[in-house]
Amino acid sequence: MIPIRADEPEYAKLKDPVTAETSRYGTPIQLTPVGDNGVSLRVNGDCGIGDNPNRTKQHAFHFTADNCIGCHACEAACSEKNDLPPHLSFRSVGYVEGGSYPNFTRMNISMACNHCEEPVCLKGCPTRAYTKHPEYGAVIQDPDICFGCGYCTWVCPYNAPQLDPVAGQVEKCNMCVDRLEVGLKPACVSACVGNALNFGVVENTPENREQIETQIPGFPDPSITRPNIRFQQVKTMPREVTRTDSMPVKYHKSNVDGKYKPIVDQKNGVEKSWNVGRLSSRENPLVIFTLVTQAAIGLFGVNFLGSLFGIEAFINIANSVMYVPLVIVALGLAALGLFMSTTHLGKPLRFYRGFNNWRHSPVSREGLGVVVFMTFAGLHMLAKMPENAIVQSIIGELAIPGLATFAKVTGVLGVVGSLGGLYYMYRCYRIKARPYWNHWQTGTSFVGMALTLGSLVAAVLSVPYFAITGGDYVAVLQALAPALVAGLVLEGIGLIGHAKGMTDAEHEGAVSHYIQCTTFGKSYILRNCLIPLNALAAVALAVSGLDGWLGLTLWSGLALSLVVSALIGRALFYVLVVPTTMPGAFFWKNKGFEDHAREIGLAANPAVGVAMHTH
């Protein structure tokens, strides 16, 4: 246990003589049976248990926005307490402002982890690095288990988990449970100069306070996670407040419920640009992972199901020497995808921990689905090898009873596994904290890309073989064209629905769409034009039945256009998303300043508090 100073001030001590029975969400505040004082948290290896009578009740921060003077003492105390590097802070102070002189108003917001009733970080983490403790209701993350995928930073609406690009792992506020065990409030609360922060059992109103609201301007929708933080903000705010960071978001007071909702702040004007260089991001490994994995799923599925349903061109492929190499390529693409996903990790050698939370995490289930697909596709390939003419020329013909049935069963199971992996790949991005992704269009994009890229790879592999051997390669292209066009149509329908949904939205998705139409406007238009043009070109080439060098040249041009469209679209998918972020300050927690510091080399000075993306 940590020592207590003899002159510890009274305001730093926990005081909750009376507590409510349930939170406003209807859940019990007592987290264990009455009389159960919980287990030891083994603070610094000490097996002792604190004597706080409310130890097993849900605790929460209380923030009085009217009192916060923006001194950042809470940030400093937290950083000192947790020995954090300059580029990390578990608690951050940002602000929103509105009005004009002499009625200008600024409101500061101090925010850390809210130790939610429904912690999405816990369910999303593939390594099970998070635990919701019945002691104080603290959500604690173990960085020694984390492998640095950063998925918890995606799903958290409040910027609580902090991904350290230098250490390659995530850390966050632990509620200062070591201080709670000896009856002290968290370090940030004790250090607050303006008496803006308080702490105690949730739903308790601190002394000299009159409100325990669940939301203030700039705070994301509390229904996402049921956060354990309460607010007081009595001062009247303008109907519209803006952020001082570079995020083009402002908050407008609704006439219906009086809540402030995020809308677009056109900070960057409406001019359309290419910004091709900015399409590259630290998510590039995920761009490759999703594209090549979807291509592998489509390649195997289209060819196997095509032959299973008796389509002549696919039967010809299945009976040719190219079928086994085609499945090998599908397996290779899936393996490449998994490899690229590990390069995205802060600690790639811990990749095996990605399956720890398969019961809850879509990330674990996504990886498991891909592995299942690869396993059964591999078995299917082995079952088909005795039919391969090249293999037969080496080892002779093998008559193995039931092998054809085994090949069919493993093929079906491979398709089922691939669909499972594709579904959970889609579920990974249905995140309420990232409204731009949280749309059915993500599903149409992933399925459409699987059909389009799978058909494209199948054509690249099989057409040269049939052209060289004198087979009917035009028939193969005509058979693949419907799946290719169906994928493009799916993607196009999704984009139309997505654009309409984001344009009319009152959330950060509308902001992403604004950036899409301005900062990347010309790239966005190019991708949107290529999709219908590619579909029309594929239909025209398939119907015309062109062969020879002219036909192959036109099909090759179409293939190049499909690849360009896919890369632009998927890169936009990652760089555009605006999360439900808490407001930052002009320098601190400001993405625009961070990017600028990296571009000019200012980030090389650790005191600036901006880390280079090293992992």
Residue pairs with C-beta under 8 A, 6 or more apart in sequence:
1 43
1 44
1 46
1 48
1 50
1 178
1 181
1 182
2 43
2 44
2 178
2 179
2 181
2 182
4 182
4 183
4 184
8 184
9 190
11 185
11 190
11 195
12 184
12 185
12 189
12 190
13 183
13 184
13 185
14 52
14 54
14 180
14 183
14 184
14 185
14 199
14 200
15 200
16 54
16 57
16 200
16 201
16 204
18 204
19 29
19 54
19 57
19 201
19 203
19 204
20 29
20 201
20 202
20 203
20 204
21 28
21 29
21 30
22 28
22 29
23 29
23 58
23 117
23 202
23 203
23 226
23 228
24 203
24 214
25 117
25 226
27 117
27 226
29 57
29 58
29 201
29 202
29 203
30 56
30 57
31 56
31 57
31 58
31 134
31 135
31 137
32 38
32 56
32 134
36 56
37 49
37 55
37 56
38 49
38 55
38 56
38 133
38 134
38 135
39 49
39 135
40 46
40 47
40 48
40 49
41 133
41 135
41 177
41 178
41 181
43 177
43 178
43 181
44 178
48 181
49 55
49 181
50 180
50 181
50 182
50 183
51 183
52 180
52 181
52 183
54 201
55 135
55 136
55 180
56 134
56 135
56 136
57 136
57 137
57 201
57 202
58 115
58 117
58 136
58 137
58 201
58 202
58 228
59 115
59 136
59 137
59 138
59 175
59 180
59 199
59 200
59 201
59 202
59 228
60 114
60 115
60 137
60 199
60 200
60 201
60 202
60 203
60 228
60 229
60 230
61 112
61 114
61 186
61 189
61 197
61 198
61 199
61 228
61 229
61 230
62 197
62 198
62 199
62 200
62 205
62 206
62 209
62 212
62 229
62 230
62 231
62 232
63 109
63 110
63 111
63 196
63 197
63 198
63 229
63 230
63 231
63 232
64 195
64 196
64 197
64 198
64 209
64 231
64 232
64 233
65 107
65 108
65 109
65 196
65 216
65 231
65 232
65 233
65 235
66 196
66 232
66 233
66 234
66 235
67 194
67 195
67 196
68 93
68 107
68 108
68 109
68 110
68 194
68 196
69 108
69 193
69 194
69 196
70 93
70 95
70 108
71 193
71 194
72 93
72 588
73 191
73 192
73 193
74 91
74 93
74 110
74 188
74 189
74 191
74 192
74 197
75 89
75 91
75 92
75 93
75 110
75 188
76 191
77 187
77 188
77 190
77 191
78 84
78 89
78 90
78 91
78 112
78 173
78 187
78 188
79 88
79 89
79 90
80 187
81 176
81 187
82 90
82 171
84 90
84 171
85 164
85 166
85 606
85 611
86 606
86 607
86 608
86 609
87 164
87 165
87 166
87 606
87 609
87 610
87 611
88 162
88 164
88 171
89 162
89 588
89 589
90 112
90 113
90 160
90 162
90 171
90 172
90 173
91 110
91 111
91 112
91 173
91 188
92 110
92 111
92 112
92 159
92 582
92 584
92 588
92 589
93 108
93 109
93 110
93 111
93 585
93 588
94 108
94 109
94 111
94 218
94 243
94 245
94 582
94 583
94 584
94 585
94 588
94 589
95 106
95 107
95 108
95 109
95 244
95 583
95 585
96 106
96 107
96 109
96 217
96 218
96 241
96 242
96 243
96 244
96 251
96 583
97 104
97 105
97 106
97 107
97 241
97 242
97 244
98 104
98 105
98 237
98 238
98 239
98 240
98 241
98 242
99 105
99 238
103 238
105 235
105 236
105 237
105 238
105 241
107 216
107 217
107 218
107 233
107 235
107 237
107 241
108 196
109 216
109 218
109 219
109 582
109 583
110 188
110 192
110 196
110 197
111 158
111 159
111 160
111 229
111 582
112 160
112 172
112 173
112 188
113 139
113 158
113 160
113 161
113 172
113 173
113 174
113 175
114 158
114 160
114 225
114 227
114 228
114 229
115 136
115 137
115 138
115 139
115 175
115 227
115 228
116 139
116 225
116 226
116 227
116 228
117 225
117 226
117 227
117 228
118 225
118 226
119 130
119 132
119 139
119 225
120 155
120 156
120 157
120 224
120 225
120 432
120 433
121 130
121 139
121 141
121 152
121 155
121 156
121 160
121 161
122 130
122 131
122 132
122 139
122 360
123 357
123 360
123 361
124 151
124 152
124 154
124 155
124 360
124 361
124 362
124 363
125 141
125 146
125 151
125 152
125 357
125 361
126 149
126 151
126 353
126 354
126 355
126 356
126 357
126 361
126 363
126 364
126 367
127 145
127 146
127 147
127 149
127 350
127 353
127 354
127 356
127 357
128 145
128 356
128 357
129 141
129 142
129 143
129 145
129 146
129 152
129 170
130 139
130 140
130 141
130 142
130 152
131 139
131 140
131 141
131 142
132 138
132 139
133 139
133 140
133 177
135 177
136 175
136 177
136 180
137 202
137 228
138 174
138 175
138 177
139 175
140 174
140 175
140 177
141 152
141 161
141 170
141 171
141 172
141 174
143 167
143 169
143 170
143 171
145 353
146 169
146 170
146 346
146 347
147 169
147 345
147 346
147 347
147 348
147 350
147 351
147 353
147 354
148 163
148 167
148 168
148 169
148 170
148 345
148 346
148 347
148 615
149 344
149 345
149 346
149 354
149 363
150 163
150 170
150 346
151 361
151 363
151 428
152 161
152 170
153 159
153 161
153 162
153 163
153 170
154 431
154 433
154 434
154 579
155 431
155 432
155 433
156 225
156 433
157 220
157 221
157 224
157 225
157 432
157 433
157 579
157 580
158 220
158 227
158 580
158 582
159 579
159 581
159 582
159 589
160 172
160 173
161 170
161 171
161 172
162 170
162 171
162 172
163 169
163 170
163 346
164 170
164 171
164 346
164 611
165 346
165 611
165 612
165 613
165 614
165 615
166 611
166 612
166 614
166 615
167 346
168 345
168 346
168 347
168 615
169 346
169 347
170 346
175 186
176 184
176 185
176 186
176 187
176 188
179 185
179 186
179 187
179 190
180 186
184 190
185 198
185 199
185 200
186 199
188 197
189 197
189 198
189 199
198 206
198 209
200 206
202 228
202 230
203 212
203 230
204 212
205 211
205 212
209 232
210 232
210 234
211 230
211 231
211 232
211 233
211 234
212 230
212 231
212 232
213 230
213 231
213 232
213 233
214 222
214 227
214 229
214 230
214 231
215 221
215 222
215 231
215 259
215 260
216 231
216 233
216 260
217 233
217 237
217 241
217 251
217 253
217 260
218 241
218 243
218 251
218 260
218 582
218 583
219 231
219 582
220 433
220 580
220 582
221 432
221 580
224 432
224 433
224 580
237 253
237 260
239 252
239 253
240 250
240 251
240 252
240 253
241 250
241 251
241 260
242 250
242 251
242 265
243 249
243 250
243 265
243 583
243 584
244 583
244 584
244 585
244 586
244 590
245 583
245 584
245 585
245 586
245 589
245 590
245 591
245 592
245 593
246 267
246 590
246 591
246 592
246 593
247 511
247 578
247 581
247 583
247 584
247 591
247 592
248 264
248 265
248 266
248 267
248 268
248 511
248 514
248 515
249 262
249 263
249 264
249 265
249 508
249 511
249 578
249 581
250 262
250 263
250 264
250 265
251 260
251 261
251 262
251 263
252 260
252 261
252 263
252 506
253 259
253 260
254 260
254 261
254 506
261 506
261 507
262 506
262 507
262 508
262 510
262 511
262 580
263 506
263 510
264 510
264 511
264 514
265 511
266 514
268 515
268 518
268 519
269 518
270 518
271 518
271 521
272 517
272 518
272 521
272 522
272 525
273 518
273 519
273 520
273 521
273 522
274 520
274 522
274 523
275 519
275 520
275 523
276 523
278 519
278 520
278 575
279 520
279 523
279 568
279 571
279 572
279 575
280 571
281 571
281 574
281 575
282 344
282 613
283 344
283 574
283 575
284 571
285 340
285 341
285 343
285 344
286 340
286 341
286 344
286 574
287 567
287 570
287 571
287 573
287 574
288 336
288 337
288 340
289 337
289 338
289 340
289 341
289 344
290 337
290 425
290 446
290 449
290 570
291 449
291 453
291 566
291 567
291 570
292 333
292 334
292 336
292 337
292 340
293 333
293 334
293 337
293 338
293 370
293 421
293 425
294 422
294 425
294 446
294 449
294 450
294 453
294 454
295 333
295 449
295 450
295 453
295 454
295 456
295 457
296 329
296 330
296 331
296 332
296 333
296 334
296 337
296 373
296 418
296 454
297 330
297 334
297 373
297 418
297 419
297 421
297 422
297 450
297 454
298 449
298 450
298 451
298 452
298 453
298 454
298 455
298 457
298 483
298 487
299 326
299 329
299 330
299 333
299 453
299 454
299 457
299 458
300 327
300 330
300 373
300 377
300 414
300 415
300 418
300 454
301 415
301 418
301 419
301 450
301 454
302 314
302 451
302 454
302 455
302 458
302 480
302 483
303 314
303 317
303 318
303 323
303 326
303 458
304 318
304 380
304 411
304 414
304 415
305 415
306 313
306 314
306 315
306 317
306 479
307 314
307 315
307 317
307 318
308 408
308 411
308 412
311 479
312 475
312 479
313 472
313 475
313 476
313 478
313 479
313 480
314 479
316 466
316 471
316 472
316 475
316 476
317 323
317 326
317 458
317 462
317 476
318 384
319 387
320 462
320 465
320 466
320 471
321 388
321 389
321 390
321 465
322 461
322 462
322 465
323 384
323 388
324 381
324 384
324 385
324 388
324 391
325 461
326 458
326 461
326 462
327 377
327 380
327 381
327 384
328 381
329 457
329 461
330 377
331 374
331 377
331 378
331 381
333 457
334 370
334 373
334 374
334 377
335 374
337 370
338 367
338 370
338 371
341 367
342 348
342 351
345 351
345 615
346 615
354 363
354 364
354 367
355 364
355 367
355 368
356 364
357 363
357 364
358 364
358 365
358 368
362 424
362 427
362 428
363 428
365 420
365 424
365 427
366 421
366 424
366 425
366 427
366 428
367 421
368 420
368 421
368 424
369 417
369 418
369 419
369 420
369 421
369 422
369 423
369 424
369 425
370 417
370 418
370 421
371 417
372 413
372 416
372 417
372 420
372 421
373 414
373 417
373 418
373 420
373 421
374 417
375 414
375 417
376 410
376 411
376 413
376 414
376 416
376 417
377 410
377 411
377 414
377 417
377 418
379 406
379 410
379 414
380 407
380 410
380 411
380 414
383 403
383 404
383 406
383 407
383 410
384 407
385 391
386 392
386 397
386 398
386 400
386 403
392 398
422 446
422 447
422 450
425 446
426 442
426 443
426 446
429 437
429 438
429 442
430 437
430 438
430 442
431 437
431 438
432 438
432 580
433 579
433 580
434 508
434 577
434 578
434 579
434 580
435 502
435 505
435 507
435 508
435 509
435 512
435 580
436 502
436 508
436 509
436 512
436 513
436 576
436 577
436 578
437 573
437 577
438 509
439 497
439 498
439 501
439 502
439 509
440 494
440 497
441 494
441 495
441 497
441 498
441 501
442 494
443 494
444 490
444 491
444 493
444 494
445 490
445 491
445 494
445 495
445 569
445 573
447 487
447 490
448 486
448 487
448 488
448 489
448 490
448 491
448 494
449 487
449 491
449 566
449 569
449 570
450 487
451 483
451 484
451 486
451 487
451 490
452 483
452 484
452 487
452 488
452 491
452 562
452 566
453 487
453 562
453 566
454 483
454 487
455 480
455 481
455 483
455 484
455 487
456 484
456 559
456 562
456 563
458 480
459 476
459 477
459 480
459 555
459 559
460 559
462 473
462 476
463 473
463 476
463 477
463 552
463 555
465 471
466 472
466 473
466 476
467 473
467 552
473 547
474 545
474 546
474 547
474 551
477 541
477 542
477 555
478 542
478 545
481 538
481 539
481 541
481 542
482 542
484 538
484 562
485 535
485 538
485 539
488 531
488 532
488 534
488 535
488 538
489 535
491 531
491 569
492 531
492 532
492 535
495 528
495 531
499 513
501 509
502 509
502 510
502 512
502 513
503 510
503 513
504 510
505 513
507 580
508 578
508 579
508 580
508 581
509 578
511 578
512 576
512 577
512 578
513 576
515 576
515 578
516 524
516 572
516 576
517 524
520 572
520 575
520 576
523 568
523 572
524 572
526 568
527 565
527 568
527 569
527 572
530 561
530 564
530 565
530 568
531 565
533 561
534 558
534 561
534 562
534 565
537 554
537 558
537 561
538 558
541 551
541 554
541 555
541 558
544 551
545 551
546 554
582 589
584 590
584 591
586 593
587 593
587 609
588 609
593 610
594 603
594 610
596 602
597 603
597 608
597 610
598 610
598 612
598 613
602 608
602 610
603 610
603 611
603 612
604 612
